[in-house]
């Protein structure tokens, strides 16, 4: 049970830190243009917050559970032959549960905010830092753009994870490039989908956003990240793993 609890807490930390920073600490303006947070983190700050949650969470729990905190990561590591299929479903359940607890906590805390802030957060296209496309994309990007973005960025994220945790890579530093990669991913894609690359993160806040349309778009933020992760696991295990690279040639035999 230790590894499942670690995944629950780690995913809770990711959603609380990342989505919480977007909800509470990013720049928020109420109708009429009044800025309610002069020291708002903004776009860059939220991107860093997500990266820092993975960086710190991986150092805290990576030696216990591997520090997935993301169903797509679990699928990618499974396809890359780094993770047991027997643990796949329990990990996903733990991750979604951790994300849901964080989403509920963010919602409860937000209830104590001034009415103007609460209204501003819930009237936006992405309440509670939810993910979406079309009318729920921060910059109005459509379904195809959102799907390509989530698939490709999750693909690259898993390649970074698989490479950084390869036994040939420098030991003990994997959380650093992984956290920085997630920061970069957010810098690219917050304007497009508000950045998921993590089905649990998307689900945990969507359940409390009060918008049926956003919940109806969750399917994309499960299918695209998982597809990208599985593709990355296949590519890495078949082209970059040591066994594939160093297999003896017929001449050598």
Protein Blocks (a to p, Z undefined) as FASTA:
>chain_A
ZZmmmmmmmmmmmmmmmmmmmmmmmccddehiiafbfkbgbjmlmmmmmmmmmmmmmmmm
mmmnoonopaklmmmmmmnopacfklmmmmmmmmmmmmmmmmmmmmmmmmmpcfklmmmm
mmmmbgghiacehjllfnlpafklmmmmmmmmmmmmmmmmmmmmpmkbcehilmmmmmmm
mmmmmmmmmmmnopnopmklmmmmmmmnopaklmmmmmmmmmmmmmmmmmmmmmmmmmmg
mklmmpccfklZZ
